[in-house]
Amino acid sequence: MSGLSELEQGKLIEAVESLEKQVTRLNSRLDSLEGQMKSGKGIVIGIFLTASGISAAAATMFGKMLGE
């Protein structure tokens, strides 16, 4: 590293190591958030399917009551 003093080289190495730690930490947080998002999508789909099933059953019951 021409043109840099030993102190500047040390600071640069320290900054790079710090950035590596931050990138590693942020990658793990991103993986965690992606996992939460995937499980959240499954829950939302389940809620919509349940709600549509309940509304279909209610519509059938009202149809039978009012049709007779």
NUDREN-540362 format. One line per 8 residues: their letters; for each residue x, y, z of N, C-alpha, C. Coordinates in steps of 0.05 Angstrom, whole numbers, plus 5000, padded with zeros to 4 digits. Layout:
a> X,Y,Z,X,Y,Z,X,Y,Z ~ ...
***
This chain:
msglsele> 5017,4977,5000,5000,5000,5000,5018,5025,5000 ~ 5026,5032,4977,5044,5055,4975,5029,5081,4981 ~ 5043,5098,4994,5032,5125,4999,5016,5126,5025 ~ 5013,5104,5039,4998,5104,5064,5017,5098,5087 ~ 5014,5112,5108,5030,5107,5132,5019,5082,5146 ~ 5034,5071,5164,5026,5047,5179,5000,5053,5194 ~ 4997,5077,5205,4973,5084,5219,4949,5084,5201 ~ 4952,5096,5177,4930,5096,5158,4923,5068,5148
qgklieav> 4944,5051,5144,4939,5024,5136,4923,5009,5158 ~ 4931,5014,5183,4916,5001,5205,4887,5010,5207 ~ 4883,5036,5203,4855,5046,5203,4839,5035,5180 ~ 4851,5032,5157,4838,5021,5134,4830,4992,5139 ~ 4849,4977,5149,4844,4948,5155,4821,4946,5176 ~ 4822,4963,5196,4801,4962,5217,4774,4969,5205 ~ 4773,4989,5187,4748,4997,5175,4737,4974,5157 ~ 4754,4960,5143,4745,4938,5126,4734,4915,5143
eslekqvt> 4748,4909,5165,4738,4888,5183,4712,4896,5195 ~ 4709,4921,5202,4683,4930,5213,4661,4927,5193 ~ 4667,4935,5168,4646,4932,5147,4639,4903,5142 ~ 4659,4885,5143,4653,4857,5140,4634,4847,5161 ~ 4638,4855,5186,4621,4847,5208,4593,4858,5204 ~ 4591,4883,5195,4564,4895,5190,4550,4881,5168 ~ 4564,4874,5146,4551,4860,5124,4541,4832,5132 ~ 4557,4819,5148,4549,4792,5158,4524,4795,5176
rlnsrlds> 4524,4814,5193,4501,4818,5211,4476,4826,5195 ~ 4479,4843,5175,4456,4852,5159,4446,4829,5142 ~ 4464,4812,5132,4455,4788,5117,4438,4769,5134 ~ 4447,4765,5159,4431,4748,5176,4404,4760,5183 ~ 4403,4786,5186,4377,4800,5191,4359,4798,5167 ~ 4371,4800,5143,4355,4798,5119,4344,4770,5115 ~ 4360,4750,5121,4350,4723,5120,4327,4718,5139 ~ 4330,4730,5163,4308,4727,5183,4283,4741,5173
legqmksg> 4285,4764,5162,4262,4779,5151,4249,4764,5128 ~ 4265,4752,5111,4254,4737,5088,4239,4713,5099 ~ 4249,4700,5119,4235,4677,5131,4208,4685,5143 ~ 4208,4708,5157,4183,4718,5168,4163,4725,5146 ~ 4173,4737,5125,4155,4744,5103,4142,4720,5090 ~ 4158,4698,5086,4148,4674,5074,4127,4662,5092 ~ 4132,4660,5118,4112,4649,5136,4087,4667,5138 ~ 4091,4693,5136,4069,4712,5137,4051,4708,5113
kgivigif> 4063,4703,5090,4046,4699,5066,4029,4674,5069 ~ 4039,4653,5081,4024,4629,5085,4001,4634,5104 ~ 4005,4649,5124,3984,4655,5144,3962,4672,5130 ~ 3970,4691,5114,3950,4708,5100,3933,4692,5081 ~ 3946,4674,5066,3932,4657,5047,3912,4639,5063 ~ 3921,4628,5085,3903,4611,5102,3879,4627,5112 ~ 3883,4652,5120,3861,4668,5130,3841,4673,5107 ~ 3852,4680,5083,3834,4685,5061,3818,4660,5053
ltasgisa> 3831,4637,5053,3817,4612,5047,3795,4606,5068 ~ 3802,4610,5093,3782,4605,5114,3759,4624,5112 ~ 3765,4649,5107,3743,4669,5105,3725,4663,5081 ~ 3737,4655,5058,3721,4648,5035,3704,4624,5040 ~ 3714,4604,5054,3699,4580,5061,3676,4587,5079 ~ 3681,4603,5099,3659,4611,5118,3638,4627,5103 ~ 3646,4645,5086,3626,4661,5072,3610,4644,5052 ~ 3623,4624,5040,3608,4606,5022,3588,4589,5038
aaatmfgk> 3596,4580,5061,3577,4565,5078,3554,4582,5087 ~ 3560,4607,5095,3538,4625,5103,3520,4631,5080 ~ 3530,4635,5057,3513,4640,5033,3496,4617,5027 ~ 3506,4593,5030,3490,4568,5025,3468,4566,5045 ~ 3474,4571,5070,3454,4569,5092,3432,4590,5087 ~ 3440,4615,5081,3419,4635,5076,3403,4628,5051 ~ 3415,4617,5031,3401,4609,5007,3381,4588,5013 ~ 3388,4569,5029,3370,4547,5036,3347,4557,5054
mlge> 3353,4575,5072,3332,4586,5090,3312,4603,5074 ~ 3322,4620,5057,3305,4638,5042,3291,4624,5018 ~ 3303,4602,5008,3293,4588,4985,3270,4570,4992 ~ 3268,4561,5017,3246,4542,5025,3221,4556,5031
***
